[in-house]
């Protein structure tokens, strides 16, 4: 088997199977990067140069931690699959633009060193690294995580939380926590749709996130099912138990648009490496995450609990996989088995035919048959016949 050797200190090799896994993960992460393009651009537009700087710092921290940590534990290097890059971007986009740099560094470092490398790589992790990193800084430094700055004027810079230049804004999550309605003005709805409202850097523009959701519906059917179950559960809960008194539908809109809920439901929760394999299991997985998320929002200490809901859903993935197999999955499985059986039978026939031809050729070489025949002319035959008659 041909392999590509790793650095000498690891003593390991890249087999073709591992290369295929890394290539598949790289393709998935590049698709995720395409889905993140619009939120990244909108974060840069609203919060200026500080937004991309925080993203770059977060990505560099994640990549460096994966590189150093992988060499320390002598594991296969997985920087080439871009999973660390996506983890760093997800963490940065879920934090406010006013957060200090060291909070971003701690979140990305925890995500890689504590939630990813101990379990191997992005394909074998038991928990979402991005959710784990965000949960860590939420518990330890909640004041920094939920200190959302007001949208700066054109050309103005975002102040760091805790400095005199910081100007606090009111996010939708904070409004819901205080049972404050957004009002019925159409301009308020437009501001929310385009992201012109205080919040985490990459989670505010609803139009950009809807575009990512549509991309998921076309290219990631399994992930889309999880996201849909998650969002429907959150919407039903918000409708039945509104936290504002100005209408149930406005409650649904504010809950789905506020905080990291929509962003996490589309881009963090449905990572393919952590999803149940069965259809009903994925629906239960998404619905469970949605219910836990809304319970955290209603009764929890923090204004946003979606990352904790995702981690709990990750832990319940094995339970969700015990759900019954759906009818179309049974049909698909039976079809795959039939095609595999037909392919195996055809392969066996080809092998038997090849063995028969080899045996026939060997027999011909060992016992050649003489086929030379003496052929006479008609005149000779006639003379021989005449002589005999005389």
C-alpha positions as CSV (number, residue, x, y, z in Angstrom):
1,X,0.0,0.0,0.0
2,X,1.4,3.3,-1.0
3,X,1.7,5.8,1.8
4,X,2.9,9.3,2.3
5,X,5.2,9.5,5.3
6,X,4.7,12.0,8.1
7,X,7.4,13.9,9.9
8,X,9.9,11.4,11.5
9,X,8.9,12.3,15.1
10,X,5.3,11.1,14.6
11,X,6.2,7.7,13.2
12,X,2.8,7.5,11.4
13,X,1.7,7.5,7.8
14,X,-1.1,8.8,5.7
15,X,-2.9,5.8,4.2
16,X,-5.2,6.2,1.2
17,X,-8.2,5.9,3.5
18,X,-7.0,8.7,5.8
19,X,-6.3,10.8,2.8
20,X,-9.8,10.3,1.5
21,X,-11.2,11.2,4.9
22,X,-9.1,14.4,5.0
23,X,-10.2,15.3,1.5
24,X,-13.9,14.8,2.4
25,X,-13.5,16.9,5.5
26,X,-11.7,19.6,3.5
27,X,-14.5,19.7,1.0
28,X,-17.1,20.0,3.8
29,X,-15.2,22.8,5.5
30,X,-14.7,24.7,2.2
31,X,-18.5,24.6,1.7
32,X,-18.9,25.9,5.2
33,X,-16.5,28.7,4.4
34,X,-18.7,29.6,1.4
35,X,-21.7,29.7,3.7
36,X,-19.8,32.0,6.1
37,X,-18.8,34.4,3.4
38,X,-21.9,36.7,3.7
39,X,-21.8,36.9,7.5
40,X,-18.1,37.7,7.4
41,X,-18.7,40.5,4.9
42,X,-21.6,41.9,6.9
43,X,-19.6,41.8,10.1
44,X,-16.8,43.8,8.4
45,X,-19.3,46.2,7.0
46,X,-21.0,47.0,10.3
47,X,-18.1,46.8,12.7
48,X,-15.2,48.0,10.6
49,X,-11.6,46.7,10.7
50,X,-11.8,45.2,14.2
51,X,-14.1,42.4,13.0
52,X,-11.6,40.8,10.5
53,X,-8.7,41.3,12.9
54,X,-10.5,39.3,15.6
55,X,-11.3,36.6,13.0
56,X,-7.7,36.4,11.8
57,X,-6.5,36.1,15.5
58,X,-9.0,33.4,16.2
59,X,-8.1,31.4,13.1
60,X,-4.4,31.7,13.8
61,X,-4.8,30.6,17.4
62,X,-6.8,27.6,16.4
63,X,-4.4,26.6,13.7
64,X,-1.3,27.1,15.9
65,X,-2.9,25.1,18.8
66,X,-3.7,22.3,16.4
67,X,-0.2,22.3,15.0
68,X,1.6,22.4,18.3
69,X,-0.9,20.1,20.1
70,X,-0.8,17.5,17.3
71,X,3.0,17.3,17.5
72,X,3.0,17.0,21.3
73,X,0.6,14.1,21.3
74,X,2.1,12.6,18.1
75,X,-1.2,12.5,16.2
76,X,-1.9,12.8,12.6
77,X,-1.7,16.5,11.6
78,X,-5.1,17.7,10.3
79,X,-4.4,21.3,9.5
80,X,-4.8,20.5,5.9
81,X,-8.5,19.7,6.3
82,X,-9.3,23.3,7.3
83,X,-11.4,22.3,10.3
84,X,-9.3,24.5,12.6
85,X,-9.8,27.5,10.3
86,X,-13.6,27.0,10.4
87,X,-13.6,26.5,14.2
88,X,-11.7,29.8,14.6
89,X,-14.1,31.7,12.3
90,X,-17.2,30.3,14.0
91,X,-15.9,31.3,17.4
92,X,-15.0,34.8,16.3
93,X,-18.4,35.4,14.5
94,X,-20.3,34.4,17.7
95,X,-18.5,37.0,19.8
96,X,-19.1,40.8,19.9
97,X,-16.7,43.1,18.1
98,X,-15.9,44.7,21.4
99,X,-14.5,41.6,23.0
100,X,-10.8,41.7,24.1
101,X,-8.4,39.8,22.0
102,X,-7.4,37.5,24.9
103,X,-11.0,36.2,25.2
104,X,-11.0,35.1,21.5
105,X,-7.6,33.5,22.0
106,X,-8.8,31.5,25.1
107,X,-12.0,30.4,23.3
108,X,-10.1,29.1,20.2
109,X,-7.4,27.5,22.3
110,X,-9.9,25.7,24.5
111,X,-11.9,24.5,21.5
112,X,-8.8,22.8,19.9
113,X,-6.8,21.7,22.9
114,X,-9.7,20.5,25.1
115,X,-12.6,19.6,22.8
116,X,-10.9,18.3,19.7
117,X,-7.3,17.0,20.0
118,X,-8.0,14.7,23.0
119,X,-10.5,12.8,20.8
120,X,-8.4,12.7,17.6
121,X,-9.6,15.1,14.9
122,X,-12.6,16.7,13.4
123,X,-14.0,13.3,12.3
124,X,-13.7,11.7,15.7
125,X,-14.5,14.5,18.1
126,X,-17.4,13.8,20.5
127,X,-18.4,17.5,20.9
128,X,-18.5,20.5,18.7
129,X,-15.2,22.3,19.3
130,X,-16.6,25.7,18.5
131,X,-19.6,25.2,20.9
132,X,-17.2,24.0,23.6
133,X,-14.9,27.1,23.2
134,X,-17.8,29.4,23.3
135,X,-19.3,27.7,26.3
136,X,-16.0,28.0,28.1
137,X,-15.7,31.7,27.7
138,X,-19.5,32.2,28.4
139,X,-19.1,30.5,31.8
140,X,-15.8,32.2,32.7
141,X,-16.2,35.7,31.1
142,X,-19.9,36.2,30.5
143,X,-19.6,40.0,30.9
144,X,-17.3,40.2,27.9
145,X,-19.3,37.7,25.8
146,X,-22.6,39.5,26.1
147,X,-21.3,43.1,26.1
148,X,-22.6,44.0,22.6
149,X,-21.5,47.4,21.2
150,X,-23.8,49.8,19.5
151,X,-23.4,49.9,15.7
152,X,-20.7,52.5,15.1
153,X,-21.2,55.4,12.7
154,X,-19.5,55.3,9.4
155,X,-15.8,55.5,9.8
156,X,-15.9,55.1,13.6
157,X,-14.1,52.4,15.5
158,X,-15.6,49.9,17.9
159,X,-14.4,50.4,21.5
160,X,-13.2,47.5,23.5
161,X,-15.4,46.5,26.4
162,X,-14.1,48.0,29.7
163,X,-12.5,51.0,28.0
164,X,-13.9,54.6,27.9
165,X,-14.5,54.3,24.1
166,X,-17.0,51.4,24.5
167,X,-20.6,52.2,23.8
168,X,-23.1,49.6,24.8
169,X,-26.1,48.6,22.6
170,X,-29.3,46.7,23.2
171,X,-29.5,43.4,21.5
172,X,-32.6,41.3,20.8
173,X,-31.5,38.7,23.4
174,X,-31.3,41.4,26.0
175,X,-34.7,42.8,25.0
176,X,-36.2,39.3,25.4
177,X,-34.5,38.8,28.7
178,X,-36.1,42.1,29.9
179,X,-39.5,41.2,28.3
180,X,-39.1,44.3,26.1
181,X,-40.7,44.3,22.6
182,X,-39.1,45.6,19.5
183,X,-42.3,47.4,18.5
184,X,-44.3,47.2,15.3
185,X,-42.3,49.7,13.2
186,X,-41.3,48.2,9.8
187,X,-37.9,49.9,10.1
188,X,-37.1,47.8,13.1
189,X,-37.8,44.6,11.1
190,X,-35.7,45.8,8.2
191,X,-32.8,46.6,10.6
192,X,-33.0,43.1,12.0
193,X,-33.1,41.5,8.6
194,X,-29.9,43.3,7.4
195,X,-28.1,43.0,10.7
196,X,-28.2,46.7,11.7
197,X,-28.7,45.9,15.4
198,X,-26.3,45.2,18.2
199,X,-25.2,41.6,18.6
200,X,-22.5,39.1,17.9
201,X,-20.5,40.0,14.8
202,X,-21.7,37.3,12.4
203,X,-25.1,36.4,13.8
204,X,-27.1,39.6,13.1
205,X,-27.8,39.6,9.4
206,X,-30.8,37.4,9.0
207,X,-30.8,37.7,5.2
208,X,-27.2,36.3,5.0
209,X,-28.1,33.4,7.3
210,X,-31.2,32.6,5.3
211,X,-29.0,32.3,2.3
212,X,-26.8,29.8,4.2
213,X,-29.9,27.9,5.1
214,X,-31.0,27.6,1.5
215,X,-27.5,26.4,0.6
216,X,-27.8,23.8,3.2
217,X,-31.2,22.7,1.9
218,X,-29.7,22.1,-1.6
219,X,-26.3,20.7,-0.7
220,X,-26.7,19.2,2.8
221,X,-30.0,17.4,3.1
222,X,-29.1,15.6,6.4
223,X,-27.9,18.8,8.0
224,X,-30.9,20.7,6.8
225,X,-33.3,18.2,8.4
226,X,-31.5,18.8,11.8
227,X,-31.6,22.5,11.4
228,X,-35.3,22.5,10.4
229,X,-36.2,20.3,13.4
230,X,-34.2,22.7,15.7
231,X,-35.8,25.9,14.3
232,X,-39.4,24.5,14.3
233,X,-39.0,23.4,17.9
234,X,-37.7,26.8,18.9
235,X,-40.5,28.5,17.0
236,X,-43.2,26.4,18.6
237,X,-41.8,27.0,22.1
238,X,-41.6,30.8,21.4
239,X,-45.2,30.7,20.2
240,X,-46.6,28.8,23.1
241,X,-44.5,30.5,25.8
242,X,-43.7,34.0,24.7
243,X,-41.5,36.2,26.8
244,X,-43.0,39.4,25.5
245,X,-46.6,40.6,25.6
246,X,-47.0,42.2,22.2
247,X,-47.9,39.1,20.2
248,X,-46.9,35.5,19.7
249,X,-45.7,35.9,16.2
250,X,-43.5,38.8,17.2
251,X,-42.1,36.5,19.9
252,X,-41.3,33.9,17.4
253,X,-39.5,36.4,15.1
254,X,-37.5,37.9,18.0
255,X,-36.5,34.5,19.4
256,X,-35.3,33.1,16.0
257,X,-33.6,36.4,15.1
258,X,-31.9,37.1,18.4
259,X,-28.6,36.0,19.7
260,X,-26.7,33.1,18.1
261,X,-29.8,30.8,17.7
262,X,-30.2,31.0,13.9
263,X,-26.4,31.1,13.3
264,X,-25.7,28.1,15.5
265,X,-28.6,26.1,14.2
266,X,-27.4,26.4,10.6
267,X,-23.6,26.3,11.0
268,X,-22.6,24.7,14.3
269,X,-25.3,22.2,15.4
270,X,-25.6,20.1,12.1
271,X,-21.9,19.2,11.7
272,X,-22.0,15.9,9.8
273,X,-19.4,14.2,12.0
274,X,-21.6,14.5,15.0
275,X,-25.0,13.7,13.5
276,X,-27.1,10.5,14.1
277,X,-27.1,8.2,11.1
278,X,-30.9,7.6,11.1
279,X,-33.5,10.0,9.8
280,X,-35.7,9.9,12.9
281,X,-32.7,10.1,15.0
282,X,-31.6,13.4,13.3
283,X,-35.0,14.9,13.8
284,X,-35.0,14.0,17.5
285,X,-31.4,15.3,17.7
286,X,-32.4,18.7,16.3
287,X,-35.7,19.0,18.3
288,X,-33.9,18.1,21.5
289,X,-31.3,20.8,20.9
290,X,-34.1,23.3,20.2
291,X,-36.0,22.5,23.3
292,X,-33.0,22.6,25.6
293,X,-31.9,25.9,24.0
294,X,-35.3,27.5,24.7
295,X,-35.3,26.2,28.3
296,X,-31.8,27.7,28.8
297,X,-33.1,31.0,27.4
298,X,-36.2,31.0,29.6
299,X,-34.7,29.7,32.9
300,X,-31.0,30.0,32.5
301,X,-28.5,32.4,34.0
302,X,-27.2,33.7,30.7
303,X,-29.2,35.4,28.0
304,X,-28.1,32.9,25.4
305,X,-27.8,29.1,25.9
306,X,-27.6,27.6,22.4
307,X,-24.0,26.4,22.8
308,X,-24.9,24.5,26.0
309,X,-27.8,22.9,24.1
310,X,-25.6,21.9,21.3
311,X,-23.1,20.2,23.7
312,X,-25.9,18.3,25.4
313,X,-27.3,17.2,22.1
314,X,-23.8,16.0,21.1
315,X,-23.8,13.8,24.2
316,X,-27.2,12.4,23.3
317,X,-26.3,11.5,19.8
318,X,-25.9,7.8,20.6
319,X,-29.3,7.7,22.1
320,X,-30.9,9.4,19.1
321,X,-29.3,6.7,16.8
322,X,-31.5,4.1,18.5
323,X,-34.6,5.5,16.9
324,X,-36.4,3.3,14.4
325,X,-35.3,3.2,10.8
326,X,-37.6,5.1,8.4
327,X,-39.3,3.3,5.5
328,X,-37.3,5.1,2.8
329,X,-34.1,4.3,4.6
330,X,-35.1,0.6,4.7
331,X,-35.8,0.7,0.9
332,X,-32.5,2.5,0.2
333,X,-30.6,0.0,2.4
334,X,-32.3,-3.0,0.6
335,X,-31.4,-1.4,-2.8
336,X,-27.8,-0.9,-1.7
337,X,-27.6,-4.6,-0.6
338,X,-29.1,-5.8,-3.8
339,X,-26.7,-3.8,-5.9
340,X,-23.8,-4.9,-3.8
341,X,-24.9,-8.6,-4.2
342,X,-25.2,-8.2,-7.9
343,X,-21.8,-6.6,-8.1
344,X,-20.3,-9.4,-6.0
345,X,-21.9,-12.1,-8.2
346,X,-20.6,-10.4,-11.4
347,X,-17.2,-10.2,-9.9
348,X,-17.2,-13.9,-9.0
349,X,-18.3,-14.8,-12.5
350,X,-15.5,-12.7,-13.9
351,X,-13.0,-14.5,-11.6
352,X,-14.3,-17.9,-12.6
353,X,-14.1,-17.1,-16.3
354,X,-10.5,-15.8,-15.8
355,X,-9.6,-19.0,-13.9
356,X,-11.1,-21.2,-16.6
357,X,-9.2,-19.4,-19.4
358,X,-5.9,-19.7,-17.4
359,X,-6.5,-23.4,-16.8
360,X,-7.3,-23.9,-20.5
361,X,-4.2,-22.1,-21.6
362,X,-2.0,-24.1,-19.2
363,X,-3.4,-27.4,-20.4
364,X,-2.7,-26.4,-24.0
365,X,0.9,-25.6,-23.3
366,X,1.5,-28.9,-21.4
367,X,-0.2,-31.3,-23.9
368,X,0.0,-29.8,-27.5
369,X,-2.0,-31.6,-30.2
370,X,-0.5,-32.5,-33.5
371,X,-2.9,-31.4,-36.2
372,X,-0.8,-31.8,-39.3
373,X,-2.5,-33.9,-42.0
374,X,-1.1,-35.2,-45.2
375,X,-3.0,-33.7,-48.1
376,X,-2.7,-35.4,-51.5
377,X,-3.7,-34.3,-55.0
378,X,-6.6,-35.8,-56.9
379,X,-4.3,-37.3,-59.5
380,X,-2.3,-39.2,-56.8
381,X,-5.5,-40.5,-55.4
382,X,-6.7,-41.7,-58.8
383,X,-3.4,-43.5,-59.6
384,X,-3.4,-45.2,-56.2
385,X,-7.0,-46.3,-56.9
386,X,-6.1,-47.6,-60.4
387,X,-3.1,-49.6,-59.2
388,X,-5.2,-51.3,-56.6
389,X,-7.8,-52.3,-59.3
390,X,-5.2,-53.8,-61.6
